[in-house]
Amino acid sequence: MRLVWAVRRNSYFDSIDLMRVAEQARQLAGVAEVAVVMGTPPGRSMLAEAGMWPAEAPDAGPSDLLISVRASTEAVANRALVSVEELLDTSRAPQEQARADALPRTIAAAARRSAATNVALIAVPGTYAAVEAHQALSAGLHVFLFSDGVPLGDEVALKRRARERGLLVMGPECGTAIINGVGLGFANRVRRGPIGVVGASGTGIQELTTLVHRLGGGISHAIGTGGRDLHAEVGGLTSLQGVAALGTDSGTRVLLIVSKPSSPAAADAVLRAAVETRKPVVACLLGYDGATPQGVHTAATLEEAATTAVKLVAGTVRPLERPRTPIAGVRGAILGFFTGGTLCDEARRLAGDATAHRFVDFGAEEYTRGRPHPIIDPSQRNAAIVAAAADGSVSVLLLDLVLGDCAHSDPAAALRPALEEARARRRGRDLAIVAHVVGTDEDPQGLERQEEELRKLGVIVCASNRIAAETARALAEGRDAV
């Protein structure tokens, strides 16, 4: 393999544009890997750790663009490098550049342009995110803070200041929110309705809201808080504000609360506040073992939480379908490769305590530092799927695919080459592939189309993360799954 690289000075591009360019260049024959990132310290570190940035390369600043290509020959690598440069130039057409030049350069300037603006979306490297968020608060804006890598102390300071100003800080690491029917971050298109969500987990909110939609219910608002909001140091500051807001919202009749593992004290405080709204409350707090206040409907899984909430509104609900055809057991270990942390954690709990099982959240910070989230760019997980195929102890591959705005435009198609190569490398050894698609019929990728494409690849498609995990467990234990 040959490695070539280039630096484009003072050439900023959005991370989604860079992901698209890298993915297109990866399709060229003989190209093994393409990385196109901004020259921030995390970006340079990510390239170095992956062996994609040589020691002799010159220093680069945060506004410089780093391009690295690994290919079968130097000639192929150089052709791919030229292709990347051409794709970058094409993506920044003159009229698009003119529009970009006309955009305001600061949050305060953007806020001054429109009196109706009341939310700032921040997705800059964590080193700079807190400063931008404070500027937004100073401008009187709520904050949707997508950035990760924000120090915990900065998060606490931001949320305390926001509370004093009557504003919300959703995040950091806030993947999802739906406010007045408008999705922020990785959000799915769901119908409006009377169920309000407060969630310290991004894909947890996506799973809940899409299941509510599929079960016939609807969402009033879904307030993301960031994965650390229910940690002891933060104390549920945004969760408490979110519960209070939904408690006074006339369009919200049921409160649905979801979180990754949390501080018992913080979870207790949020549940007590939810009960005080005098609205029905459903809680899915993974790993929580505290004393649940009277009046809270607890749910062990995201599916149960969504089902319970819809029942509280509609009275009854049709259960989700199991896989369509019986599948024979293939005893062995489960390998769970996820793009969503909450989905990964829930599946790990449902799969049991077998030490041979392994679960990886490719959306965790160590995998996203300096590169797009796997919901946008699945290449890192795809490479891991192919590499894992050589492990003969693995009998079940368990996956999630997440649809919605800002997600990959065709995740099933992006997954196809990896699954085909993994199956080829198995050389006849059984490998069951189980997947759950998080999405709705209104998402641009099309839920039904994505599920059907997976079935054509021989994937066992399940209607919820819970069903997928339990199906994988049954197969790994040598039991038939239906």
C-alpha positions in Angstrom: 0.0 0.0 0.0 1.1 3.6 -0.8 0.3 6.7 1.2 0.1 10.2 -0.3 -1.0 13.4 1.4 -1.5 17.1 0.8 -2.3 20.3 2.8 -4.6 23.0 1.5 -3.9 26.2 3.5 -6.7 28.4 4.8 -9.4 26.2 3.2 -12.3 25.6 5.5 -15.0 23.1 4.6 -18.0 21.8 6.5 -17.4 18.2 7.9 -20.4 16.9 6.0 -18.9 18.1 2.7 -15.6 16.5 3.6 -17.4 13.2 4.4 -19.1 13.2 1.0 -15.9 13.9 -0.8 -14.0 11.2 1.0 -16.7 8.7 0.4 -16.8 9.4 -3.3 -13.0 9.1 -3.6 -13.1 5.8 -1.7 -15.1 4.2 -4.5 -12.2 4.5 -6.9 -10.6 1.1 -7.8 -7.5 0.3 -5.7 -8.2 2.9 -3.0 -8.2 1.5 0.5 -8.8 4.6 2.6 -9.3 8.4 2.2 -9.3 10.9 5.0 -10.2 14.6 4.5 -10.2 16.6 7.8 -9.5 20.0 9.1 -6.1 20.5 10.6 -7.3 20.9 14.2 -5.3 19.0 16.9 -7.9 16.3 17.1 -7.9 16.0 13.3 -4.1 15.6 13.1 -4.2 13.2 16.0 -6.8 11.0 14.4 -4.8 10.8 11.1 -1.6 10.0 13.0 -3.3 7.3 15.1 -4.7 5.7 11.9 -1.3 5.8 10.2 -2.6 8.2 7.6 -0.3 11.2 8.4 3.5 10.8 8.2 5.9 12.4 10.7 7.6 14.4 7.9 4.3 16.2 7.0 4.4 20.0 7.7 2.6 21.6 10.6 -1.0 22.6 9.9 -3.4 25.0 11.6 -7.1 24.6 12.4 -8.1 26.4 9.1 -5.9 24.2 6.9 -7.3 21.1 5.2 -5.5 17.8 5.4 -6.0 15.2 2.7 -4.6 11.7 3.0 -5.0 8.7 0.6 -3.9 5.1 1.0 -4.1 3.0 -2.2 -2.6 -0.1 -3.9 0.0 1.8 -5.9 1.4 5.3 -5.8 -0.2 6.1 -9.1 -3.6 5.1 -7.9 -3.1 7.1 -4.7 -2.1 10.2 -6.7 -5.1 9.9 -9.0 -7.4 9.7 -5.9 -5.7 12.8 -4.4 -6.4 14.7 -7.6 -10.0 13.4 -7.5 -10.4 14.7 -4.0 -9.1 18.2 -5.0 -11.5 18.3 -8.0 -14.4 17.2 -5.8 -13.6 19.9 -3.3 -13.4 22.6 -6.0 -16.7 21.4 -7.4 -18.5 21.4 -4.0 -17.5 25.0 -3.6 -19.0 26.5 -6.8 -18.7 30.3 -7.3 -22.3 31.1 -6.4 -22.1 28.9 -3.3 -18.9 30.7 -2.2 -20.6 34.0 -2.8 -23.5 33.0 -0.5 -21.0 31.8 2.1 -19.1 35.0 2.0 -22.3 36.9 2.7 -23.1 34.9 5.8 -22.6 36.5 9.2 -19.3 35.6 10.9 -20.5 35.5 14.5 -23.5 34.2 16.5 -24.3 37.7 17.7 -24.3 39.0 14.1 -26.6 36.2 13.0 -29.0 36.9 15.9 -29.2 40.6 15.0 -30.3 39.7 11.5 -33.6 38.2 12.6 -35.6 39.1 15.7 -37.4 35.7 15.4 -34.2 33.7 15.9 -34.1 32.1 19.3 -31.9 29.0 19.0 -28.2 28.7 18.1 -26.9 25.4 16.7 -23.2 24.9 17.6 -21.1 22.1 16.0 -17.5 23.3 16.3 -14.5 21.4 17.8 -14.9 21.1 21.6 -12.0 23.4 22.3 -14.0 26.4 20.9 -17.6 25.2 21.6 -18.0 26.7 25.1 -17.0 30.2 24.0 -19.5 30.1 21.1 -22.2 28.8 23.5 -21.6 31.7 25.9 -21.8 34.1 23.0 -25.2 32.6 22.1 -26.5 32.9 25.6 -25.3 36.6 25.7 -27.4 37.1 22.6 -30.4 35.7 24.3 -30.5 32.4 22.4 -31.2 28.9 23.5 -28.3 26.6 22.6 -28.2 23.2 20.8 -24.6 22.1 21.4 -23.8 19.2 19.1 -20.0 19.4 19.8 -18.2 16.8 21.9 -15.0 17.2 23.8 -16.4 20.0 26.0 -14.9 19.9 29.5 -17.4 19.0 32.2 -16.7 22.2 34.1 -17.6 24.2 31.0 -20.9 22.3 30.7 -21.9 23.0 34.3 -21.0 26.7 33.9 -23.0 27.0 30.7 -26.1 25.3 32.0 -26.1 27.3 35.3 -25.8 30.6 33.3 -28.5 29.5 30.9 -30.9 28.7 33.8 -30.3 32.1 35.3 -31.2 33.7 31.9 -34.3 31.5 31.4 -32.6 29.7 28.5 -31.8 26.1 27.6 -28.4 24.5 26.8 -29.1 21.2 25.0 -25.8 19.5 25.1 -22.8 19.2 24.8 -22.9 16.0 22.8 -26.6 16.6 22.1 -27.3 14.5 19.1 -31.0 15.0 18.7 -33.9 17.4 19.5 -37.3 18.1 18.0 -38.7 21.5 18.9 -42.1 22.5 17.5 -41.9 19.8 14.9 -38.4 21.0 13.7 -35.6 18.4 14.0 -32.2 19.5 15.2 -29.1 17.3 14.7 -29.8 13.7 13.9 -33.6 13.9 14.1 -36.2 11.8 12.3 -39.4 13.0 10.7 -42.2 12.1 13.1 -45.8 13.2 13.3 -46.9 15.8 15.9 -48.8 14.6 18.9 -49.2 14.9 22.7 -46.1 13.0 23.9 -43.2 15.1 25.1 -39.7 13.7 25.5 -36.7 14.7 27.6 -33.6 12.7 26.8 -30.0 12.5 27.9 -29.3 10.3 24.9 -29.4 11.1 21.2 -30.2 7.8 19.6 -32.3 7.0 22.6 -34.6 9.9 21.6 -34.5 8.8 18.0 -35.5 5.2 18.9 -38.3 6.5 21.1 -39.7 9.1 18.7 -39.7 6.8 15.7 -41.3 3.9 17.6 -44.0 6.3 18.9 -44.6 7.3 15.3 -44.7 3.7 14.1 -47.1 2.8 16.9 -49.5 5.5 15.8 -48.6 8.2 18.3 -47.0 11.7 17.9 -44.4 14.0 19.5 -45.0 17.5 20.8 -41.3 18.2 21.6 -38.2 16.2 22.2 -35.7 18.1 24.3 -32.2 16.7 24.2 -30.0 17.4 27.1 -26.6 15.9 26.4 -25.4 12.5 27.6 -23.8 13.8 30.9 -26.8 15.9 32.0 -27.8 13.3 34.6 -24.3 12.8 35.9 -23.8 13.9 39.5 -21.7 16.9 38.6 -24.3 18.4 36.3 -27.3 17.3 38.4 -29.9 17.2 35.6 -29.9 21.0 35.0 -31.3 20.8 31.5 -33.5 17.8 32.2 -35.2 19.7 35.0 -35.8 22.7 32.8 -37.1 20.5 30.0 -39.5 18.7 32.4 -40.8 22.1 33.6 -41.3 23.4 30.1 -43.2 20.3 29.0 -45.2 20.4 32.2 -46.6 23.8 31.3 -47.0 23.0 27.6 -50.7 22.6 26.7 -49.8 20.4 23.7 -48.0 17.8 25.9 -50.2 15.3 27.7 -47.6 12.6 28.5 -43.9 13.0 29.6 -41.4 10.5 28.4 -37.9 10.5 30.0 -34.9 8.6 28.7 -31.3 8.5 29.8 -28.1 6.5 29.6 -26.8 5.4 33.1 -27.2 8.3 35.5 -26.5 9.5 39.0 -29.2 8.2 41.3 -29.6 11.6 42.9 -30.0 13.4 39.6 -32.4 10.8 38.3 -34.5 11.0 41.5 -34.7 14.8 41.2 -35.8 14.7 37.6 -38.5 12.0 38.3 -39.8 14.0 41.3 -40.1 17.1 39.1 -41.9 15.1 36.4 -44.5 13.8 38.9 -45.1 17.3 40.1 -46.3 18.3 36.6 -49.3 16.1 37.3 -49.1 14.6 33.9 -48.5 10.9 33.2 -44.8 10.1 33.3 -43.0 7.2 31.6 -39.3 6.7 32.4 -36.6 4.6 30.7 -33.4 5.2 32.7 -31.0 2.5 31.7 -29.2 1.1 34.7 -31.3 3.0 37.2 -32.1 1.1 40.4 -33.4 3.9 42.6 -36.9 4.1 44.3 -39.2 5.3 41.5 -41.8 7.9 42.7 -45.4 6.8 42.8 -47.1 7.7 39.5 -44.1 7.0 37.2 -44.5 4.2 34.7 -41.0 2.6 34.5 -39.9 0.8 31.3 -36.9 -1.6 31.0 -36.5 -1.0 27.3 -36.9 1.9 24.8 -39.6 -0.1 23.0 -41.6 -0.6 26.3 -41.3 3.1 27.0 -42.7 4.1 23.6 -45.5 1.5 23.8 -46.5 2.6 27.3 -46.6 6.3 26.3 -48.7 5.6 23.3 -51.1 3.4 25.4 -51.5 6.3 27.9 -52.7 8.5 25.0 -54.6 6.0 22.8 -55.6 3.2 25.2 -54.3 0.4 23.1 -51.5 -0.2 20.7 -50.6 -3.0 18.2 -47.4 -4.8 19.1 -44.4 -4.6 16.8 -43.8 -7.5 14.4 -41.1 -10.1 15.1 -38.9 -11.2 12.1 -41.0 -12.6 9.3 -39.5 -16.1 9.0 -37.9 -18.6 11.4 -34.1 -18.5 11.6 -32.0 -21.4 12.8 -29.6 -20.9 15.7 -25.9 -20.4 15.1 -24.2 -20.9 18.5 -21.3 -18.5 19.2 -20.6 -15.0 20.2 -22.4 -11.7 19.4 -20.5 -8.9 17.9 -22.5 -5.6 18.2 -21.3 -2.7 16.1 -23.4 0.4 16.8 -23.6 4.0 15.7 -25.8 4.9 18.7 -24.5 4.7 22.2 -27.9 4.2 23.9 -28.8 1.5 21.4 -25.4 -0.2 22.1 -25.9 0.0 25.8 -29.4 -1.4 25.7 -28.4 -4.2 23.4 -25.5 -5.1 25.6 -27.8 -5.4 28.6 -30.4 -7.5 26.7 -27.8 -9.8 25.2 -26.7 -11.2 28.6 -23.5 -11.4 30.4 -21.6 -13.8 28.2 -17.9 -12.7 28.2 -17.5 -13.7 24.6 -19.9 -11.1 23.4 -18.4 -7.7 22.3 -20.2 -4.4 21.7 -18.7 -1.3 20.2 -20.3 2.2 20.0 -18.7 3.8 17.0 -20.4 7.1 18.0 -18.2 7.3 21.1 -15.8 10.2 21.3 -12.7 8.1 20.7 -14.1 7.1 17.3 -15.5 10.5 16.3 -12.5 12.7 17.3 -11.5 14.6 14.1 -13.9 12.7 11.8 -17.7 12.7 11.0 -20.1 10.7 13.2 -20.8 7.2 11.9 -24.4 8.1 11.3 -23.0 10.3 8.6 -19.9 8.4 7.5 -20.1 4.6 8.2 -16.7 3.8 6.7 -15.0 3.1 10.1 -17.6 0.7 11.1 -17.6 -1.0 7.7 -13.8 -1.6 8.0 -14.3 -3.1 11.4 -17.1 -5.4 10.1 -14.8 -6.8 7.4 -11.9 -7.2 9.8 -14.1 -9.0 12.3 -15.2 -11.6 9.8 -12.0 -13.5 10.4 -13.0 -14.2 14.0 -14.5 -17.7 13.9 -15.9 -17.4 17.4 -18.4 -14.7 16.2 -21.7 -16.2 15.0 -24.0 -13.2 15.1 -23.3 -9.6 13.9 -25.7 -7.1 15.5 -26.1 -3.7 13.8 -28.1 -0.5 13.9 -28.9 1.8 10.9 -30.1 5.3 11.7 -32.2 7.3 9.2 -33.3 10.9 9.3 -32.1 14.4 8.5 -28.3 14.8 8.5 -27.8 11.0 8.4 -26.3 9.1 5.5 -28.5 9.3 2.4 -28.5 5.5 1.8 -27.0 3.6 4.8 -28.1 0.2 3.5 -26.2 0.7 0.3 -23.2 2.0 2.2 -23.3 -1.2 4.3 -23.6 -3.6 1.4 -19.9 -3.9 0.4 -18.8 -4.6 3.9 -21.4 -7.3 4.5 -20.7 -8.9 1.2 -16.9 -9.0 1.9 -17.5 -10.2 5.5 -19.6 -13.1 4.2 -17.0 -14.0 1.6 -14.3 -14.1 4.2 -16.3 -16.5 6.3 -15.7 -19.2 3.7 -18.9 -21.1 4.5 -18.9 -20.6 8.3 -22.2 -19.4 9.6 -22.6 -15.7 10.3 -26.1 -14.4 11.1 -26.6 -10.7 10.6 -29.3 -9.0 12.7 -30.2 -5.3 12.2 -32.6 -2.7 13.4 -33.4 0.4 11.3 -34.2 3.5 13.3 -36.5 5.6 11.2 -40.0 6.3 9.8 -41.8 6.2 6.5 -41.4 10.0 6.3 -37.6 10.0 6.6 -35.8 10.9 3.3 -34.0 7.5 3.1 -37.3 5.6 3.3 -37.7 3.1 6.2 -39.4 0.4 4.1 -36.8 0.7 1.3 -33.9 0.5 3.7 -35.3 -2.6 5.4 -36.0 -4.3 2.1 -32.4 -3.6 0.9 -31.1 -5.2 4.1 -33.3 -8.3 3.6 -31.9 -8.7 0.1 -28.5 -9.0 1.7 -29.7 -11.8 4.0 -30.0 -9.6 7.0 -32.6 -10.4 9.7 -34.4 -7.1 10.1 -36.1 -6.3 13.4 -38.7 -3.6 14.3 -37.0 -2.4 17.4 -33.6 -2.5 19.1 -35.0 -4.7 21.8 -36.3 -7.3 19.3 -32.9 -7.2 17.5 -30.9 -7.8 20.6 -33.2 -10.6 21.8 -33.1 -12.2 18.4 -29.3 -12.1 18.3 -29.1 -13.6 21.8 -31.4 -16.5 20.8 -29.3 -17.2 17.7 -26.0 -17.1 19.6 -27.4 -19.5 22.2 -28.3 -22.0 19.5 -32.0 -21.4 19.7 -34.2 -20.7 16.7 -35.5 -17.2 16.4 -38.9 -16.2 15.0 
